[in-house]
């Protein structure tokens, strides 16, 4: 599993931590689909947790 993916993200619906990776690719290439075993809901999360600087933001 790629290093940028969280092992077990919290479910945004029930705040449960019993989640599992469902698919590396969600509705877009930049999201991953997880499955919550507590509330039985799929949810997506951005693959990259680090902040990406905007083209308008001056770089140091």
C-alpha positions as CSV (number, residue, x, y, z in Angstrom):
1,X,0.0,0.0,0.0
2,X,1.4,3.5,-0.9
3,X,2.9,5.4,2.0
4,X,0.7,8.4,1.6
5,X,-2.5,6.5,2.4
6,X,-3.8,6.4,6.0
7,X,-4.1,2.8,7.3
8,X,-7.4,3.3,9.0
9,X,-9.1,6.7,8.5
10,X,-12.1,7.6,10.6
11,X,-15.5,7.4,9.0
12,X,-16.9,10.9,8.2
13,X,-20.4,9.7,8.8
14,X,-20.3,7.8,12.2
15,X,-16.7,8.7,13.3
16,X,-16.0,5.0,13.6
17,X,-12.5,3.7,13.2
18,X,-13.4,0.2,11.9
19,X,-12.6,1.1,8.3
20,X,-10.9,-0.8,5.5
21,X,-9.4,0.1,2.1
22,X,-12.0,-0.7,-0.5
23,X,-10.3,0.6,-3.7
24,X,-7.2,2.5,-4.5
25,X,-9.1,4.6,-7.0
26,X,-12.4,6.2,-6.3
27,X,-14.5,8.5,-8.5
28,X,-11.3,10.4,-9.4
29,X,-7.7,9.3,-9.6
30,X,-6.8,11.5,-6.6
31,X,-9.2,9.8,-4.1
32,X,-9.3,6.4,-2.5
33,X,-12.4,4.6,-1.5
34,X,-12.8,3.1,2.0
35,X,-15.6,1.1,3.6
36,X,-16.8,1.6,7.2
37,X,-17.8,-1.6,8.9
38,X,-19.6,0.2,11.7
39,X,-22.2,2.1,9.6
40,X,-21.7,0.1,6.4
41,X,-21.0,3.2,4.3
42,X,-18.4,3.8,1.6
43,X,-16.5,7.1,1.7
44,X,-13.6,8.7,-0.2
45,X,-10.5,10.4,1.0
46,X,-7.8,12.3,-0.8
47,X,-4.7,10.1,-1.4
48,X,-2.2,12.7,-0.5
49,X,-2.3,14.0,3.0
50,X,0.4,16.6,2.5
51,X,-0.5,20.2,1.5
52,X,0.2,21.1,-2.2
53,X,1.1,24.7,-2.7
54,X,-1.0,26.8,-5.0
55,X,0.5,28.2,-8.2
56,X,-0.4,31.7,-6.8
57,X,1.4,31.1,-3.5
58,X,5.0,32.4,-3.7
59,X,7.5,29.7,-2.9
60,X,10.3,30.4,-0.3
